[in-house]
């Protein structure tokens, strides 16, 4: 359950940064951490759909930062 809390806290942090007009680099750094935390949550839950979603998030981040 700690993994879920970390993901939710990260999403709130990203929303706060976005509302505050944070630079793209700051948002991308937070998204990278979100991808890592989402993957940890998916692994903890051993949910194939969640694992796939975490992979897509990580792939999207890789594309954006390439």
TARA-V23818 format. One record per backbone hydrogen bond with DSSP energy under -1.0 kcal/mol. NH is the residue of the N-H (numbers start at 0). CO is the residue of the C=O. E is the energy in kcal/mol with one decimal. If there is no record, write none. Layout:
<<NH | CO | E> <NH | CO | E>>
//
This chain:
<<4 | 0 | -1.9> <5 | 1 | -2.1> <6 | 2 | -2.1> <7 | 3 | -2.5> <8 | 4 | -2.5> <9 | 5 | -2.2> <10 | 6 | -2.4> <11 | 7 | -2.1> <12 | 8 | -2.2> <13 | 9 | -2.5> <14 | 10 | -2.5> <15 | 11 | -2.3> <16 | 12 | -2.5> <17 | 13 | -2.7> <18 | 14 | -2.5> <19 | 15 | -1.8> <20 | 17 | -1.5> <21 | 16 | -2.6> <26 | 22 | -1.8> <27 | 23 | -2.9> <28 | 24 | -2.0> <29 | 25 | -1.9> <30 | 26 | -2.5> <31 | 27 | -2.1> <32 | 28 | -1.7> <33 | 29 | -2.4> <34 | 30 | -2.4> <35 | 31 | -1.9> <36 | 32 | -2.9> <37 | 33 | -2.9> <38 | 34 | -2.1> <39 | 35 | -1.9> <40 | 36 | -2.2> <41 | 37 | -2.7> <42 | 38 | -2.4> <43 | 39 | -2.3> <44 | 40 | -2.3> <45 | 41 | -1.3> <46 | 41 | -1.4> <50 | 46 | -2.6> <51 | 47 | -2.2> <52 | 48 | -2.3> <53 | 49 | -2.4> <54 | 50 | -2.0> <55 | 51 | -2.2> <56 | 52 | -2.3> <57 | 53 | -2.3> <58 | 54 | -2.6> <59 | 55 | -2.6> <60 | 56 | -2.2> <61 | 57 | -2.2> <62 | 58 | -2.1> <63 | 59 | -2.3> <64 | 60 | -2.2>>
//
